[in-house]
């Protein structure tokens, strides 16, 4: 979906605003702002929301109802993300850090299977993640039912492929997958703006997990601008045997700061120009020096030794990735990394977000 199409969808809701692109530079592109200021109750009051999209069950046609009856199970794929750049540019009045980032969806997917049920159940086969009410998938399901008014349940099974506490937004991908899947499963026909507004209440990265592709993201994750696809490349991602707490990483940043401040504007220009070298030259992560991930330097060095154009930590860590021009070099680096670290992944850029795969 282009940024123009996305902004058009957002304009359908009066509590989701478009911020002019020139407020952030002369890019000429509009930023889509996902509103945190209003509850979903406010969003229900938006023109066209209550009768036309929020409570679709009141106006479902006979054919739609028959189709929904046959649809008892949906599978959704939700890509993990990498931060091609992450800068901390200040503090917002809310006390949260003001960020400037380039986010990239990759071909490493959370697979989420949703089945109709009178109960709300969550299973995570083979994962150490606890299936409790704090899980983003449960929060997404509850938000969906609250917003639509549906008196129903859902059985959620998440097959996790994204490492935990890695800075790759696996939990946000799960939430996005649940929202997309339940929208399909129950024929709610919620718009992208509604899904993003619901997602923003669950976590800062959920709107991006819904949009996917390549985005310039600012604020606390609530300003998104869709960018053209990045030049063809490959990623090798290495995850050490420990994770990083995002709140602790930001607390450490507040104490020690960072010497790394990537030029996200230059990186956006490089993406638009299709220039991989310039994209990598502008890459960086302001949280890298204070994340506490002790393996970051060694992983970066190994990836560079094996031909990475650049290497950096993603999010608040602890995963580190390298950008490669071709698959062969990326896989050779992965083989070398596996001699020391067990969790190693090879992926490409993904142009989409969470989507139904059946």
VEXLUM-836645 format. One record per residue (C-alpha): z, y, x; residue number from 1. Coordinates in pm, whole numbers. Layout:
! VEXLUM-836645
up, north, east, seq
Z, Y, X, NUM
...
END
This chain:
! VEXLUM-836645
up, north, east, seq
0, 0, 0, 1
-94, 341, 141, 2
163, 619, 169, 3
-28, 810, -99, 4
-11, 517, -342, 5
356, 468, -266, 6
435, 836, -320, 7
245, 828, -650, 8
462, 540, -765, 9
774, 728, -664, 10
671, 1035, -860, 11
691, 831, -1179, 12
1072, 858, -1157, 13
1230, 1202, -1184, 14
1522, 1113, -956, 15
1302, 1004, -665, 16
1150, 1297, -480, 17
864, 1351, -237, 18
948, 1560, 68, 19
645, 1748, 210, 20
525, 1608, 539, 21
523, 1948, 710, 22
902, 1955, 677, 23
899, 1704, 965, 24
606, 1833, 1165, 25
236, 1896, 1121, 26
144, 1537, 1047, 27
14, 1622, 702, 28
170, 1302, 567, 29
421, 1293, 284, 30
755, 1126, 320, 31
886, 917, 36, 32
1257, 973, -17, 33
1460, 700, -182, 34
1739, 872, -371, 35
2099, 784, -287, 36
2234, 1075, -489, 37
2197, 908, -827, 38
2321, 578, -959, 39
2089, 329, -1118, 40
2224, 454, -1449, 41
2061, 789, -1374, 42
1739, 613, -1277, 43
1735, 441, -1617, 44
1717, 785, -1777, 45
1400, 874, -1590, 46
1086, 923, -1804, 47
924, 590, -1878, 48
1206, 386, -1727, 49
1421, 282, -2019, 50
1163, 171, -2271, 51
870, 88, -2046, 52
1007, -76, -1737, 53
1382, -106, -1731, 54
1425, -329, -2035, 55
1094, -505, -2055, 56
1237, -791, -2257, 57
1223, -572, -2566, 58
844, -533, -2550, 59
716, -855, -2398, 60
403, -987, -2566, 61
382, -1345, -2696, 62
150, -1447, -2412, 63
382, -1294, -2154, 64
679, -1472, -2307, 65
492, -1802, -2291, 66
399, -1738, -1929, 67
759, -1653, -1842, 68
879, -1974, -2003, 69
653, -2171, -1768, 70
769, -1972, -1467, 71
1097, -2131, -1369, 72
1076, -2107, -991, 73
947, -1846, -745, 74
927, -1849, -366, 75
931, -1520, -176, 76
858, -1454, 191, 77
1029, -1150, 344, 78
941, -1038, 700, 79
1197, -953, 964, 80
1163, -614, 1133, 81
1160, -467, 1480, 82
1234, -109, 1580, 83
948, 14, 1796, 84
1160, 327, 1838, 85
1511, 430, 1731, 86
1665, 768, 1799, 87
1989, 924, 1681, 88
1910, 1290, 1615, 89
2239, 1410, 1466, 90
2498, 1366, 1194, 91
2434, 1419, 824, 92
2678, 1605, 595, 93
2771, 1264, 454, 94
2902, 1163, 796, 95
2626, 907, 852, 96
2403, 926, 1159, 97
2067, 1096, 1116, 98
1804, 861, 1253, 99
1438, 880, 1348, 100
1271, 539, 1379, 101
948, 347, 1379, 102
991, 16, 1198, 103
753, -277, 1214, 104
748, -587, 993, 105
667, -908, 1183, 106
548, -1260, 1101, 107
896, -1411, 1110, 108
1002, -1473, 752, 109
1306, -1537, 543, 110
1201, -1788, 275, 111
1385, -1735, -51, 112
1350, -1970, -349, 113
1471, -1844, -688, 114
1512, -2059, -999, 115
1613, -1962, -1349, 116
1971, -2057, -1423, 117
2252, -1964, -1664, 118
2470, -1913, -1353, 119
2454, -1704, -1036, 120
2445, -1939, -737, 121
2361, -1889, -370, 122
2287, -2154, -109, 123
2200, -2106, 258, 124
2110, -2451, 396, 125
2177, -2483, 767, 126
2309, -2129, 802, 127
2653, -2008, 909, 128
2620, -1706, 679, 129
2880, -1725, 401, 130
2735, -1754, 45, 131
2984, -1514, -113, 132
2974, -1196, -321, 133
2940, -982, -8, 134
2602, -1136, 65, 135
2311, -896, 15, 136
2128, -1153, -198, 137
2412, -1165, -451, 138
2435, -785, -450, 139
2061, -764, -518, 140
2081, -1010, -808, 141
2373, -824, -965, 142
2194, -490, -924, 143
1882, -634, -1089, 144
2072, -772, -1389, 145
2273, -450, -1428, 146
1959, -238, -1422, 147
1745, -450, -1650, 148
2022, -547, -1890, 149
1911, -911, -1878, 150
2179, -1160, -1975, 151
2073, -1437, -1738, 152
2147, -1596, -1406, 153
1959, -1717, -1103, 154
1986, -1993, -847, 155
1906, -1853, -500, 156
1831, -2066, -194, 157
1772, -1881, 133, 158
1611, -2060, 425, 159
1703, -1826, 707, 160
1471, -1788, 1004, 161
1585, -1445, 1123, 162
1882, -1445, 1363, 163
2206, -1292, 1234, 164
2350, -966, 1376, 165
2028, -925, 1570, 166
1908, -582, 1453, 167
1617, -746, 1269, 168
1726, -675, 908, 169
1751, -1038, 797, 170
2010, -952, 532, 171
1795, -666, 403, 172
1494, -898, 390, 173
1700, -1139, 177, 174
1793, -861, -66, 175
1432, -744, -89, 176
1317, -1101, -151, 177
1565, -1143, -436, 178
1456, -817, -601, 179
1087, -906, -572, 180
1143, -1265, -682, 181
1356, -1182, -983, 182
1110, -914, -1088, 183
846, -1188, -1096, 184
1068, -1464, -1232, 185
1184, -1263, -1534, 186
868, -1056, -1588, 187
1061, -728, -1559, 188
759, -531, -1425, 189
983, -295, -1226, 190
782, -46, -1020, 191
807, -13, -642, 192
1008, 306, -689, 193
1262, 123, -906, 194
1289, -168, -663, 195
1336, 71, -370, 196
1600, 272, -555, 197
1789, -48, -634, 198
1746, -166, -277, 199
1877, 158, -131, 200
2208, 98, -308, 201
2238, -239, -131, 202
2147, -144, 224, 203
1965, 121, 425, 204
1690, -116, 546, 205
1613, -273, 207, 206
1350, -12, 102, 207
1161, -80, 425, 208
1195, -455, 372, 209
1025, -403, 35, 210
745, -186, 178, 211
696, -360, 511, 212
405, -287, 740, 213
455, -1, 983, 214
669, 297, 878, 215
822, 610, 1021, 216
1176, 606, 885, 217
1425, 894, 895, 218
1765, 996, 764, 219
1976, 686, 694, 220
1665, 489, 608, 221
1589, 685, 291, 222
1285, 879, 420, 223
990, 644, 463, 224
634, 722, 561, 225
375, 444, 565, 226
167, 445, 884, 227
-159, 269, 972, 228
-123, -80, 1120, 229
-28, -89, 1486, 230
-295, -193, 1739, 231
-336, -569, 1776, 232
-49, -710, 1980, 233
209, -988, 2003, 234
588, -982, 2017, 235
825, -1213, 2200, 236
1177, -1178, 2060, 237
1483, -1310, 2244, 238
1824, -1339, 2082, 239
2133, -1410, 2296, 240
2406, -1644, 2173, 241
2610, -1358, 2023, 242
2550, -1075, 1779, 243
2634, -706, 1761, 244
2827, -522, 1491, 245
2624, -224, 1371, 246
2933, -7, 1290, 247
3076, -83, 1635, 248
2747, 8, 1804, 249
2736, 347, 1630, 250
3105, 406, 1705, 251
3033, 342, 2072, 252
2737, 581, 2057, 253
2967, 853, 1922, 254
3188, 808, 2229, 255
2935, 778, 2509, 256
2601, 902, 2371, 257
2272, 789, 2525, 258
2022, 890, 2789, 259
1745, 727, 2582, 260
1578, 942, 2318, 261
1231, 810, 2226, 262
958, 1044, 2108, 263
892, 909, 1758, 264
637, 1181, 1688, 265
434, 1079, 1993, 266
463, 716, 1891, 267
335, 795, 1543, 268
39, 976, 1695, 269
-30, 677, 1920, 270
-26, 442, 1621, 271
-272, 664, 1437, 272
-495, 671, 1745, 273
-475, 292, 1790, 274
-340, 341, 2145, 275
-108, 53, 2240, 276
-25, 194, 2584, 277
85, 530, 2439, 278
277, 352, 2161, 279
471, 155, 2422, 280
523, 458, 2645, 281
699, 632, 2356, 282
916, 330, 2269, 283
1293, 328, 2318, 284
1628, 270, 2151, 285
1914, 520, 2168, 286
2167, 246, 2088, 287
2062, 20, 2374, 288
2309, 153, 2630, 289
2613, 133, 2402, 290
2550, -180, 2194, 291
2767, -399, 2414, 292
2493, -663, 2437, 293
2533, -773, 2799, 294
2205, -969, 2818, 295
1976, -678, 2726, 296
1885, -582, 3083, 297
1812, -939, 3192, 298
1596, -1011, 2887, 299
1398, -690, 2932, 300
1339, -769, 3299, 301
1216, -1121, 3222, 302
977, -1000, 2953, 303
836, -730, 3179, 304
795, -979, 3464, 305
581, -1189, 3231, 306
349, -906, 3132, 307
518, -715, 2852, 308
376, -365, 2815, 309
727, -257, 2719, 310
1056, -424, 2626, 311
1351, -290, 2430, 312
1637, -379, 2201, 313
1578, -369, 1826, 314
1816, -197, 1583, 315
2177, -211, 1700, 316
2105, -539, 1880, 317
2152, -795, 2004, 318
1786, -911, 1991, 319
1544, -778, 2253, 320
1165, -794, 2230, 321
860, -741, 2443, 322
519, -614, 2335, 323
223, -814, 2471, 324
-150, -760, 2458, 325
-235, -1124, 2389, 326
-86, -1445, 2253, 327
-104, -1637, 2580, 328
116, -1391, 2767, 329
361, -1371, 2478, 330
400, -1750, 2462, 331
432, -1782, 2839, 332
714, -1527, 2831, 333
877, -1717, 2545, 334
868, -2042, 2744, 335
1032, -1869, 3039, 336
1298, -1712, 2818, 337
1385, -2047, 2657, 338
1515, -2172, 2991, 339
1813, -1938, 2946, 340
1826, -1837, 2579, 341
1787, -2078, 2288, 342
1669, -1838, 2014, 343
1322, -1720, 2111, 344
1043, -1624, 1870, 345
676, -1529, 1900, 346
532, -1314, 1622, 347
264, -1063, 1530, 348
277, -742, 1326, 349
284, -801, 950, 350
112, -549, 724, 351
325, -618, 416, 352
679, -650, 289, 353
859, -905, 73, 354
608, -1083, -150, 355
577, -1381, -380, 356
415, -1679, -212, 357
472, -1942, -487, 358
END
